[in-house]
Amino acid sequence: MQETPARGVPALPLARTLRETSADTLAPVLKLYLDLHAHPELSGLEERTAARFAAALAAAGCTTTTGVGGHGVVGVLHNGEGPTVLLRTELDALPVEEDTGLPYASEVRATDPDGAEVPVMHACGHDAHAAALTGAARVLAALRARWSGTVVIVGQPAEETLRGARAMLADGLYVRFPKPDVVLAQHVAPFPAGLVAHGTGPMTSASATVEATVHGRGGHAGMPHLAVNAAEIAALAVARMKSRTPPGTVLTVGTLHAGTRANVVPDRATLGITVRAADDAAVTAAVELVREVLREECETAGSPCPPETEVTACAPGNVNDARYGAVVRAAHEAELGAGRVVVWPSSTASEDFPWYGRAGAEEGLYEGPAVPTVYWMTGGVGTEQWSSAAGSTEAAVGEKLASLPPNHSPKFAPEAVVTLRGAVHAMAAGALACLGRGAA
């Protein structure tokens, strides 16, 4: 791992280079994006996606390894002595039924870990992230005279379940491959394409996923006094959790399953709950709130046994390294124009990206000094869609954002070409800013 600081933005404008090579760069990127969008795969099942991503990296000149931490992919591009910069994307999709009307919309259905058949969609933009990263690899390979060092490109599985980053690190990501000096990542969001957004505080929140089971005593719906209704225990618990959640913490019940018939009192209910907050301490407190409320409701209802709770996944908050964050932001301002770099407010979305950095070092996921990380947002809304969204003045930007389909929506649909062009440009510029300078 190099100890030298980031070397600053490239001397020549990357924008000019991208304009000159845009057709060669964007054609395969768009082809890959359309393919990945039409063939999404659930977390942990990204075999086809990983193969397509690995082939695209190999075509860009990377030495490629598959099967890292599950279906993880690692591509390495060596170019002499200098820093090592890791660029990361996600590969997985969500159990969401697409409702975009796009000609390349997903019609995929798959079996989830619980054995249920579910629709699958790239409703969070991971297909755009992956395709754009292969484009950035092509740009960096073509501009070898402009930098020196090593680029490591990571296609990570299972981000949506907050497990993939840990799995790749546990499989020796920083041992089997060059340990990075800095890790970069970006995420598409519903604001104008061609813009990027950097934060001054947490880019994403700390979070935890809690799976819970409450037990009742089954019986006849006409004789509820002879039974203990697990569905009602769960419903009352959800209402109390929500009422007791402190400001600044977000508690969401994403799944609640109980019963088989309306006239049968269920003896079991399961809940899937996420809690999110600015820091780990607040998340820990929220998890304890969930456990406390479930215990109290089960005791009040006369449940035959205590509830069962398990934290199945967690992620720390995501704060950019100050030094490298400033370098990448300066590169984006130089390449895109200062007016195209905007401020991203702290978000209650969550990501497992922080495990690649300080959080992973503190957790013992890798040895040695903590690795700096930088994470930014890139726009995915085309000009026509933005103009037609509700709100017509600068003061109504929030209204426009609220009227557009957000990530995880069945209608989430980045405008492909402008989104990919912006994301390729942003990632390539950020990487070049952190790499060493070659003889040229």
C-alpha positions in Angstrom: 0.0 0.0 0.0 1.4 3.4 -1.0 1.7 6.1 1.6 2.0 8.9 -1.0 -0.9 11.4 -1.1 -3.3 11.7 -4.0 -1.7 13.4 -6.9 -4.4 15.9 -8.0 -6.5 16.2 -11.1 -5.2 15.3 -14.5 -3.5 18.2 -16.4 -5.5 17.7 -19.6 -9.3 17.8 -19.6 -10.7 14.3 -19.6 -14.0 15.7 -21.1 -12.2 16.2 -24.4 -10.9 12.7 -24.4 -14.3 11.3 -23.6 -15.9 13.3 -26.4 -13.4 11.9 -28.9 -13.8 8.3 -27.8 -17.5 8.4 -26.7 -18.8 6.1 -29.4 -16.2 3.4 -28.8 -16.6 3.8 -25.0 -20.4 4.0 -24.7 -21.5 1.4 -27.3 -20.3 -1.6 -25.3 -21.3 0.1 -22.0 -24.9 0.6 -23.3 -25.1 -3.0 -24.6 -24.0 -4.4 -21.3 -26.5 -2.1 -19.4 -29.4 -3.2 -21.5 -28.4 -6.9 -21.1 -28.0 -6.6 -17.3 -31.3 -4.7 -16.9 -33.3 -7.3 -18.8 -31.6 -10.2 -16.9 -31.4 -9.2 -13.2 -30.4 -11.6 -10.4 -31.2 -11.6 -6.7 -28.5 -11.1 -4.0 -26.2 -14.1 -3.8 -27.4 -15.5 -7.1 -25.5 -13.2 -9.5 -23.8 -15.9 -11.6 -24.8 -14.6 -15.0 -24.3 -11.0 -14.1 -20.8 -11.7 -12.8 -19.9 -13.6 -15.9 -21.0 -10.7 -18.1 -19.2 -8.2 -16.0 -16.0 -10.2 -15.9 -16.1 -10.6 -19.7 -16.4 -6.8 -20.1 -13.5 -6.2 -17.8 -11.4 -8.7 -19.7 -12.3 -7.0 -22.9 -11.1 -3.7 -21.4 -7.7 -5.3 -20.7 -8.1 -6.3 -17.0 -6.8 -9.5 -15.5 -10.0 -10.9 -14.1 -10.8 -13.3 -11.2 -14.3 -14.6 -10.5 -15.9 -16.4 -7.5 -14.5 -14.0 -4.8 -16.8 -13.9 -1.8 -19.5 -15.7 -3.7 -20.1 -14.3 -7.2 -17.7 -11.4 -6.7 -15.5 -10.3 -9.6 -12.1 -8.6 -9.4 -10.3 -7.0 -12.3 -6.8 -5.7 -12.1 -5.2 -3.1 -14.4 -1.4 -2.7 -13.7 0.4 0.4 -15.1 3.8 0.7 -13.4 4.6 2.1 -10.0 2.2 4.2 -8.1 -0.9 4.2 -5.9 -3.6 1.5 -6.0 -7.2 2.7 -6.5 -10.1 0.3 -6.0 -13.3 1.1 -7.9 -16.4 -0.8 -6.7 -19.8 -1.6 -8.1 -22.7 -3.8 -7.0 -24.1 -6.7 -9.1 -27.4 -7.7 -7.4 -31.0 -6.7 -8.1 -34.2 -6.6 -6.0 -37.4 -8.7 -5.6 -39.5 -6.0 -7.3 -41.8 -6.3 -10.3 -40.8 -3.8 -12.9 -43.5 -1.3 -14.1 -41.4 1.1 -16.3 -42.8 0.1 -19.8 -39.3 0.1 -21.1 -38.6 -2.2 -24.1 -35.8 -3.8 -22.2 -37.8 -4.1 -18.9 -37.2 -7.2 -16.8 -39.7 -10.1 -17.0 -37.5 -12.3 -14.8 -38.9 -14.3 -11.9 -36.7 -16.3 -9.5 -36.8 -18.3 -6.3 -35.8 -16.3 -3.3 -34.0 -17.8 -0.2 -37.3 -18.6 1.4 -38.4 -20.7 -1.6 -41.0 -18.3 -2.9 -41.2 -17.2 -6.6 -40.6 -13.5 -6.9 -40.2 -10.9 -9.7 -36.7 -9.4 -10.1 -35.7 -5.9 -11.2 -32.7 -3.7 -11.2 -34.7 -1.1 -9.2 -31.7 0.5 -7.6 -29.3 1.2 -10.5 -26.7 -1.5 -9.9 -26.9 -2.4 -13.6 -25.9 1.2 -14.5 -23.1 1.2 -11.9 -21.7 -2.0 -13.2 -21.9 -1.1 -16.9 -20.5 2.4 -16.3 -17.6 0.9 -14.4 -16.6 -1.2 -17.3 -16.7 2.0 -19.4 -14.4 3.7 -16.9 -12.0 0.7 -17.2 -11.9 1.2 -20.9 -11.1 4.9 -20.5 -8.4 4.2 -18.0 -6.9 1.5 -20.2 -6.9 3.9 -23.2 -5.2 6.7 -21.1 -2.4 4.7 -19.6 0.1 7.5 -20.6 -1.8 9.8 -18.2 -1.4 7.8 -15.0 0.7 5.2 -13.2 -0.2 2.7 -10.5 -2.8 -0.1 -10.2 -6.5 0.0 -10.7 -8.5 -2.8 -9.0 -12.2 -3.1 -10.1 -14.6 -4.9 -7.9 -18.0 -6.3 -8.8 -19.6 -7.0 -5.5 -22.5 -9.4 -4.9 -25.2 -9.2 -2.3 -25.2 -5.5 -1.5 -28.9 -5.3 -1.0 -28.6 -7.8 1.9 -25.6 -5.9 3.3 -23.4 -9.1 3.1 -21.4 -8.9 0.0 -18.6 -6.5 1.1 -17.8 -8.5 4.2 -17.8 -11.7 2.2 -15.3 -10.4 -0.3 -13.0 -9.1 2.4 -13.3 -12.4 4.3 -12.3 -14.2 1.0 -9.0 -12.2 1.0 -9.9 -9.2 -1.2 -7.1 -7.1 0.3 -4.7 -10.1 0.5 -5.1 -11.9 -2.8 -5.2 -8.6 -4.7 -3.3 -5.3 -4.2 -4.6 -3.5 -1.1 -5.9 -0.1 -2.2 -4.8 3.3 -1.1 -8.4 4.5 -1.6 -11.7 3.0 -2.6 -14.2 4.9 -4.8 -17.9 4.2 -5.5 -20.9 6.0 -6.9 -24.6 5.5 -6.9 -27.3 6.7 -9.4 -30.1 8.8 -7.9 -33.2 10.6 -9.3 -31.7 14.0 -10.1 -30.4 15.4 -13.5 -28.0 13.2 -15.4 -24.6 14.8 -15.8 -24.5 16.1 -12.3 -22.7 14.5 -9.4 -23.5 15.1 -5.7 -20.9 15.1 -2.8 -21.8 15.2 0.9 -20.2 17.0 3.8 -21.5 14.5 6.4 -22.7 10.9 6.3 -23.6 9.9 2.7 -25.6 7.0 3.9 -26.8 5.9 7.4 -25.8 3.1 9.7 -28.4 0.3 9.6 -29.4 -3.1 10.9 -31.9 -5.7 9.7 -33.8 -7.6 12.3 -35.7 -10.8 11.7 -38.3 -11.6 14.4 -40.8 -14.3 15.2 -43.6 -14.0 17.7 -45.6 -17.0 19.0 -49.2 -17.3 19.8 -51.7 -20.2 20.3 -53.8 -21.1 17.3 -57.6 -21.5 17.4 -60.9 -20.6 15.8 -61.6 -17.0 14.7 -65.1 -17.3 16.3 -63.5 -18.1 19.7 -60.6 -15.7 20.0 -60.7 -15.8 23.8 -59.4 -19.4 23.6 -56.4 -18.5 21.4 -53.5 -16.1 21.3 -53.4 -14.3 18.0 -49.8 -13.9 16.8 -50.9 -11.6 14.0 -52.4 -9.2 16.4 -49.3 -9.3 18.7 -47.2 -8.4 15.7 -49.6 -5.6 14.6 -49.7 -4.0 18.0 -45.9 -4.3 18.3 -45.4 -2.5 15.0 -47.6 0.4 16.1 -45.8 0.8 19.3 -42.3 0.5 17.7 -43.3 3.3 15.3 -44.7 5.5 18.0 -41.6 5.1 20.2 -38.9 5.5 17.4 -36.9 8.7 18.3 -36.4 11.5 15.9 -33.5 10.9 13.5 -34.0 7.1 13.5 -36.0 5.4 10.7 -37.7 2.1 11.6 -39.4 0.3 8.7 -41.3 -3.0 8.8 -40.7 -4.4 5.3 -42.3 -7.9 5.8 -45.0 -9.3 8.1 -46.3 -12.8 7.5 -48.9 -14.6 9.6 -51.7 -17.0 9.1 -53.2 -19.0 6.2 -57.0 -18.3 6.5 -59.2 -15.5 7.8 -61.1 -17.8 10.1 -58.0 -19.4 11.7 -56.1 -17.6 14.5 -52.4 -17.9 13.6 -50.0 -19.2 16.1 -46.9 -17.6 14.6 -45.9 -14.3 12.9 -42.6 -13.3 11.4 -41.4 -9.7 10.8 -38.6 -8.2 8.8 -37.5 -4.9 10.2 -34.8 -2.4 9.2 -33.6 0.4 11.5 -31.4 3.3 10.2 -29.7 6.2 12.0 -26.7 8.5 11.7 -24.5 6.4 13.9 -24.0 2.9 15.3 -25.1 3.8 18.8 -28.5 5.0 17.6 -29.0 1.8 15.5 -28.1 -0.4 18.5 -30.6 1.5 20.6 -33.3 1.0 17.9 -32.6 -2.7 17.8 -33.1 -2.9 21.5 -36.3 -1.0 21.2 -37.6 -3.6 18.7 -36.7 -6.4 21.1 -38.2 -4.7 24.1 -41.5 -3.9 22.4 -41.8 -7.5 21.1 -41.2 -8.9 24.6 -43.7 -6.6 26.2 -46.5 -7.3 23.7 -45.9 -11.1 23.9 -46.1 -11.0 27.7 -49.2 -8.8 27.6 -50.9 -11.2 25.2 -50.0 -14.3 27.1 -47.7 -15.7 24.4 -46.6 -19.2 25.2 -42.9 -18.4 24.7 -40.7 -15.3 24.3 -40.2 -13.8 20.8 -37.1 -14.6 18.8 -35.0 -11.9 17.3 -31.9 -11.9 15.2 -29.8 -9.2 13.6 -29.1 -10.7 10.2 -27.2 -7.9 8.6 -25.7 -4.5 9.5 -23.8 -1.6 8.0 -22.0 1.4 9.5 -22.6 5.0 8.3 -20.7 6.1 5.3 -18.5 9.2 5.7 -16.0 10.2 3.0 -12.3 10.6 3.8 -11.7 14.3 3.9 -8.5 14.4 1.9 -9.4 12.1 -0.9 -13.0 13.4 -0.9 -11.7 16.9 -1.6 -9.4 15.5 -4.4 -12.3 13.7 -6.1 -14.7 16.6 -5.8 -12.0 19.0 -7.3 -11.6 16.5 -10.2 -15.4 16.5 -10.8 -15.5 20.3 -10.7 -12.6 20.5 -13.1 -14.0 18.0 -15.6 -17.8 18.6 -15.3 -17.8 22.3 -14.2 -18.4 23.6 -10.7 -22.1 24.1 -11.4 -22.5 20.4 -12.1 -21.2 19.4 -8.7 -23.9 19.8 -6.0 -24.4 19.0 -2.3 -25.9 15.7 -1.2 -27.7 15.9 2.1 -27.2 13.1 4.7 -29.4 10.2 3.6 -31.2 7.4 5.6 -30.5 4.9 2.8 -27.8 2.4 3.8 -24.9 0.6 2.1 -22.3 -2.0 3.0 -19.6 0.1 1.2 -18.1 1.4 4.5 -16.7 -2.1 5.3 -14.0 -1.4 2.6 -12.8 1.5 4.7 -12.3 2.4 8.3 -15.2 0.3 9.5 -13.7 -2.8 8.1 -10.4 -2.2 9.7 -12.0 -1.6 13.1 -14.1 -4.8 12.7 -11.0 -6.8 11.8 -12.1 -7.6 8.3 -8.6 -6.8 7.0 -5.2 -6.0 8.5 -3.2 -2.9 8.5 -4.1 0.8 8.3 -7.7 1.8 7.5 -8.3 2.4 3.8 -9.8 5.8 2.9 -13.1 5.7 0.9 -15.0 8.2 -1.3 -18.6 7.8 -2.3 -20.8 10.2 -4.4 -24.1 10.3 -6.2 -24.6 10.6 -9.9 -27.7 11.7 -11.7 -30.0 9.5 -13.6 -32.8 11.7 -14.9 -32.9 13.0 -18.5 -33.7 16.6 -19.5 -37.2 15.9 -20.7 -38.2 13.9 -17.6 -36.7 16.5 -15.3 -38.5 19.4 -17.1 -41.9 17.6 -17.0 -41.6 16.7 -13.3 -43.8 18.7 -10.9 -42.2 22.0 -9.9 -40.9 24.6 -12.4 -38.6 26.9 -10.4 -35.3 26.5 -8.6 -37.2 26.7 -5.3 -39.3 23.6 -6.3 -36.3 21.3 -6.7 -37.5 19.3 -3.7 -40.9 19.0 -5.3 -39.4 17.7 -8.5 -37.3 15.1 -6.6 -40.4 13.9 -4.7 -42.4 13.5 -7.9 -39.8 11.3 -9.6 -39.7 7.5 -9.0 -37.1 6.8 -6.3 -34.6 3.9 -6.0 -36.4 0.7 -5.2 -39.6 1.8 -7.0 -41.1 -0.5 -9.7 -41.0 2.6 -11.9 -37.3 3.5 -11.3 -35.9 4.1 -14.8 -32.7 6.0 -15.3 -32.4 7.5 -18.8 -29.8 5.1 -20.2 -27.4 7.0 -22.4 -27.0 10.2 -20.4 -26.9 8.4 -17.1 -24.1 6.0 -18.4 -22.2 8.8 -20.0 -22.2 10.8 -16.8 -21.3 7.9 -14.6 -18.4 6.8 -16.8 -17.0 10.3 -16.9 -17.4 10.8 -13.1 -15.7 7.5 -12.2 -12.9 7.9 -14.7 -12.2 11.4 -13.5 -12.2 10.4 -9.9 -9.9 7.4 -10.5 -7.4 9.5 -12.5 -7.3 12.1 -9.7 -6.2 9.5 -7.2 -3.7 7.7 -9.4 0.0 8.6 -9.9 1.1 10.6 -12.9 3.1 8.7 -15.6 5.9 10.1 -17.7 3.4 12.0 -19.9 
